[in-house]
Amino acid sequence: MGSGPGPTVAFATGRSQKGEVGILPRVMATRSRAKASAGARKGKAGRRAPIRTRSGTGVPLLPIVVGSILAVLVIALIGAIVYYGRPQPGPPAVAGVPCDHLEHSQTHYHAALQIVYGGAVHNIPDNIGINMDSAGNISCYYWLHVHPANKNVIHIESPKNDTFTLGQFFDVWNSWSNAHGLGAQKLDATHVSTITVQPDQKVIVYIDLGDAKGAQVFTGDPRTILLRSHEVITIEITPPEVTPPPAFTFEAGL
């Protein structure tokens, strides 16, 4: 067997005999730098990129502005229609009798009034208690009024169950007549409508309730006579005296 040197084994040492860094620390340092570099790359890849906001919304402003203006105009137009289209207040009530824009039906009946002078019936004017505007359109109806189609018929049309008197009708007639320049309409001891009762004349009042009793003389104040359905009131200025007073027939439907 030879006595020469055997296989050579390399030992990793921390330092060489001369104090230089050995092989093992150099390898470990290289591996540490590789891990650090990989970690850095992994950290950068794990972070999400910041989201940048766009300076504009992308919604066009012109349609929004135009739509808003149109909406305001529509609202203003509706408001104007409601304001100017609302019923205008009517004239003040006369003797407790209002003037409304529409006729009422809750209380609706008819009475007749005849004025006999000089032995003949003088028709009361048409449209008593019916107000009209400058264009000829009806603006309101007093609850007591006269339609042209029904001569000498008083229409009693009220939204509630009130009673009315002949005196109230004359007050409405007087107000309406003065407004149309037709003179005062009175009912008292010396006046019937525009007629002044002379000393040698007398006023006789008849009431026919349609109860088959015929016309009956009324001796009280004619202004207090209650207006009743299908009642016929005749005010006669004598002489001459017409007895019985002229008959009156209500038209069909009244």
C-alpha positions in Angstrom: 0.0 0.0 0.0 1.4 3.3 -0.9 2.1 5.9 1.7 1.2 8.9 -0.5 -1.5 11.4 0.4 -5.2 10.3 0.4 -8.3 12.1 -1.0 -8.4 15.8 -0.3 -11.5 17.0 1.7 -12.5 20.7 1.5 -13.7 22.2 4.8 -15.8 25.3 4.8 -14.3 27.6 7.3 -15.4 31.0 8.5 -12.1 32.6 7.9 -8.9 31.5 6.3 -5.7 31.5 8.1 -5.0 35.0 6.8 -8.5 36.5 8.1 -10.3 36.5 4.7 -14.0 35.8 4.4 -14.5 32.2 3.7 -16.7 30.4 1.2 -19.8 29.8 3.4 -20.6 33.4 4.3 -20.2 34.4 0.7 -22.9 31.9 -0.4 -25.3 32.8 2.3 -25.0 36.5 1.5 -25.8 35.8 -2.1 -28.9 33.8 -1.2 -30.1 36.5 1.2 -29.9 39.2 -1.6 -31.8 36.9 -3.9 -34.6 36.4 -1.4 -34.8 40.1 -0.7 -35.0 40.9 -4.4 -37.8 38.2 -4.9 -39.7 39.6 -1.9 -39.5 43.1 -3.3 -40.8 41.9 -6.7 -43.6 40.0 -4.9 -44.6 43.1 -2.8 -44.8 45.3 -5.9 -46.9 42.7 -7.7 -49.3 42.3 -4.7 -50.1 46.1 -4.5 -53.0 47.3 -6.7 -52.4 50.2 -8.8 -54.1 53.4 -7.6 -57.4 54.2 -9.4 -57.3 57.5 -11.1 -60.6 59.5 -11.2 -61.7 61.1 -14.4 -62.0 64.8 -14.4 -65.4 64.7 -16.1 -68.6 62.7 -15.4 -69.3 61.9 -19.0 -73.0 63.1 -18.6 -73.9 65.9 -21.1 -75.1 69.0 -19.2 -77.2 70.7 -21.9 -80.1 68.2 -21.8 -80.3 68.5 -18.0 -80.4 72.3 -18.2 -83.0 72.4 -20.9 -85.1 69.8 -19.1 -85.0 71.8 -15.9 -86.0 75.0 -17.6 -88.9 73.2 -19.3 -90.1 71.7 -16.0 -90.1 75.1 -14.4 -92.1 76.6 -17.3 -94.6 73.8 -17.1 -95.1 74.3 -13.4 -95.5 78.0 -13.9 -98.0 77.5 -16.6 -100.1 75.1 -14.5 -100.0 77.6 -11.6 -101.2 80.4 -13.9 -104.0 78.3 -15.3 -105.2 77.4 -11.8 -104.9 81.0 -10.6 -106.6 82.7 -13.4 -109.1 79.9 -14.0 -110.5 79.9 -10.5 -114.0 81.2 -10.0 -113.9 84.9 -9.3 -115.8 86.2 -6.3 -119.3 87.2 -7.0 -121.1 90.3 -6.0 -122.2 90.7 -2.3 -125.3 89.0 -1.1 -128.5 91.0 -1.2 -130.9 90.6 1.8 -129.1 87.3 2.7 -129.4 86.0 -0.8 -126.0 85.2 -2.4 -125.1 85.2 -6.1 -123.3 81.9 -7.1 -121.6 80.9 -10.3 -123.8 77.8 -10.7 -127.4 77.1 -10.2 -128.2 74.9 -7.2 -130.5 71.9 -7.0 -130.7 70.9 -3.3 -133.6 73.4 -2.9 -135.3 74.0 -6.2 -138.9 75.0 -6.7 -140.9 77.8 -8.4 -143.4 80.4 -7.4 -145.3 82.9 -9.7 -145.7 86.6 -9.3 -148.3 88.6 -11.1 -148.6 92.4 -11.0 -152.0 93.6 -12.1 -152.2 97.3 -13.0 -154.9 99.0 -14.9 -156.8 95.7 -15.1 -154.0 93.9 -17.0 -151.0 91.7 -16.0 -147.6 93.5 -16.4 -144.8 91.0 -16.7 -141.8 91.3 -14.5 -138.5 91.7 -16.3 -136.6 88.7 -17.6 -133.2 87.8 -16.0 -133.9 89.4 -12.6 -131.2 88.1 -10.3 -129.0 86.8 -13.2 -125.7 88.8 -13.6 -123.8 88.9 -16.8 -120.3 90.0 -17.8 -119.4 92.5 -20.6 -119.4 89.7 -23.1 -123.0 88.7 -22.3 -122.0 85.5 -20.4 -123.7 84.6 -17.2 -121.4 85.4 -14.2 -123.6 84.4 -11.4 -127.2 83.5 -10.3 -128.9 84.9 -7.2 -130.7 82.1 -5.4 -133.9 84.0 -6.4 -134.0 84.7 -10.1 -136.1 84.8 -13.3 -135.4 83.0 -16.5 -136.6 84.5 -19.8 -138.2 81.3 -20.8 -140.5 81.3 -17.8 -142.4 84.6 -17.6 -143.3 85.8 -14.2 -141.8 82.7 -12.5 -139.4 83.0 -9.6 -136.8 80.3 -9.5 -135.8 79.4 -5.9 -132.5 77.6 -6.2 -130.5 77.2 -3.0 -127.7 74.9 -1.8 -129.5 74.5 1.6 -133.0 74.2 2.9 -133.7 77.9 3.5 -137.0 79.7 3.2 -137.3 83.0 1.3 -139.8 85.7 1.2 -141.4 88.0 -1.4 -139.6 90.9 0.2 -136.2 89.2 -0.4 -137.1 88.7 -4.0 -137.9 92.4 -4.3 -134.6 93.3 -2.7 -132.7 91.2 -5.3 -134.9 92.7 -8.0 -134.1 96.2 -6.8 -130.3 95.6 -6.7 -130.3 94.0 -10.2 -132.6 96.8 -11.6 -130.4 99.6 -10.2 -127.3 97.8 -11.6 -128.9 97.9 -15.1 -130.2 101.4 -14.9 -133.9 100.4 -14.7 -134.8 102.3 -11.6 -135.7 101.3 -8.0 -138.1 98.4 -7.4 -140.0 98.8 -4.1 -142.7 96.9 -2.3 -144.3 98.9 0.5 -147.6 100.7 1.3 -147.2 103.2 -1.5 -145.1 101.4 -4.0 -145.3 98.2 -6.2 -142.2 97.8 -8.4 -141.9 101.2 -10.1 -145.6 102.1 -9.6 -146.4 104.7 -7.0 -149.8 104.1 -5.4 -152.0 107.2 -5.6 -154.3 108.3 -2.8 -157.4 107.1 -4.7 -155.8 103.6 -5.4 -155.6 100.5 -3.3 -153.3 97.5 -3.2 -154.9 94.1 -2.9 -152.8 91.0 -2.6 -153.9 87.4 -3.4 -152.2 84.1 -2.7 -153.1 80.9 -4.4 -151.4 77.9 -2.9 -152.7 75.5 -5.5 -154.7 73.6 -2.9 -158.0 73.9 -4.7 -159.1 76.8 -2.5 -158.3 79.3 -5.2 -156.9 82.8 -4.7 -157.2 84.1 -1.1 -156.8 87.7 0.0 -153.7 88.3 2.1 -154.1 91.3 4.5 -150.6 91.4 6.0 -147.3 92.9 4.8 -146.7 91.4 1.4 -143.0 91.4 2.0 -143.4 88.7 4.6 -145.1 86.2 2.2 -143.1 83.0 2.1 -142.3 81.7 -1.4 -143.7 78.2 -1.8 -143.7 75.7 -4.6 -146.3 76.4 -7.2 -147.6 79.3 -5.2 -149.2 82.2 -7.3 -148.9 85.6 -5.8 -150.9 88.4 -7.4 -150.5 92.1 -6.4 -153.3 94.2 -7.8 -153.4 98.0 -7.9 -157.0 99.1 -8.1 -159.2 100.4 -9.5 -160.3 98.6 -11.5 -160.5 95.6 -9.3 -160.1 92.2 -11.1 -161.9 89.6 -9.0 -160.9 86.8 -9.0 -157.3 87.7 -10.2 -156.1 86.3 -13.5 -155.3 82.6 -13.5 -151.8 81.3 -13.8 -150.6 78.0 -15.1 -147.1 76.6 -14.6 -145.4 75.2 -17.6 -144.7 71.5 -17.7 -141.4 70.7 -15.9 -141.7 73.5 -13.4 
